[in-house]
């Protein structure tokens, strides 16, 4: 795995844990740290979404090997 693969994996894990906290406890950790829909929070959400799309690509690429 290269650096982009690792970065995407970490972002997807962060996103998954955050959604778990939202679902279980109605607590958005990213918003709590960086502010409710601040610019940084929105950027993190966008990066997590892009990482998820990349992981879809990575999974299909890995399935072809």
Backbone torsions as a table, in degrees:
resi	resn	phi	psi	omega
1	UNK	NA	135.3	178.6
2	UNK	-91.3	-176.7	-176.8
3	UNK	-62.0	-39.3	178.9
4	UNK	-64.8	-40.2	178.0
5	UNK	-61.1	-44.3	-179.4
6	UNK	-66.2	-43.2	179.5
7	UNK	-61.8	-43.8	178.9
8	UNK	-63.0	-42.1	179.4
9	UNK	-62.0	-44.9	179.6
10	UNK	-62.5	-44.3	179.7
11	UNK	-64.2	-38.9	178.3
12	UNK	-67.1	-38.4	177.1
13	UNK	-64.9	-44.3	177.5
14	UNK	-59.7	-44.9	179.0
15	UNK	-62.9	-42.3	179.4
16	UNK	-64.4	-42.4	177.8
17	UNK	-65.3	-40.2	178.5
18	UNK	-63.0	-43.9	178.1
19	UNK	-65.3	-34.1	175.2
20	UNK	-62.0	-42.3	177.1
21	UNK	-65.6	-39.2	178.2
22	UNK	-63.7	-45.3	-178.4
23	UNK	-68.6	-41.7	-174.9
24	UNK	-82.2	-38.1	-171.4
25	UNK	-127.3	3.9	-176.8
26	UNK	54.4	42.7	-177.5
27	UNK	-126.7	115.7	179.6
28	UNK	-96.2	100.7	-175.8
29	UNK	-64.3	-40.8	179.9
30	UNK	-61.2	-46.3	178.6
31	UNK	-66.1	-34.8	179.3
32	UNK	-66.6	-35.0	-178.3
33	UNK	-80.5	-45.4	-170.4
34	UNK	-106.0	-4.6	179.5
35	UNK	103.5	146.9	-178.2
36	UNK	-66.1	110.0	178.7
37	UNK	52.9	38.1	171.5
38	UNK	-72.3	172.1	179.6
39	UNK	-60.8	-41.4	-179.5
40	UNK	-66.4	-41.4	178.2
41	UNK	-60.7	-44.8	179.5
42	UNK	-63.3	-40.2	178.4
43	UNK	-63.0	-42.1	178.8
44	UNK	-62.6	-44.9	178.6
45	UNK	-61.2	-41.3	178.3
46	UNK	-64.3	-43.6	179.3
47	UNK	-63.7	-39.0	177.4
48	UNK	-64.0	-42.2	177.7
49	UNK	-63.3	-43.8	177.5
50	UNK	-64.3	-38.2	178.0
51	UNK	-63.8	-38.4	177.8
52	UNK	-63.4	-42.4	176.9
53	UNK	-62.6	-41.8	178.4
54	UNK	-63.8	-38.3	179.9
55	UNK	-67.1	-31.3	173.3
56	UNK	-62.1	-47.2	176.9
57	UNK	-59.8	-46.1	-178.5
58	UNK	-61.2	-42.1	-179.1
59	UNK	-65.0	-40.6	179.2
60	UNK	-70.7	-36.1	177.4
61	UNK	-65.9	-42.0	-179.2
62	UNK	-68.5	-31.0	179.0
63	UNK	-70.7	-17.9	-179.9
64	UNK	-86.7	-16.0	-178.3
65	UNK	-78.5	NA	NA
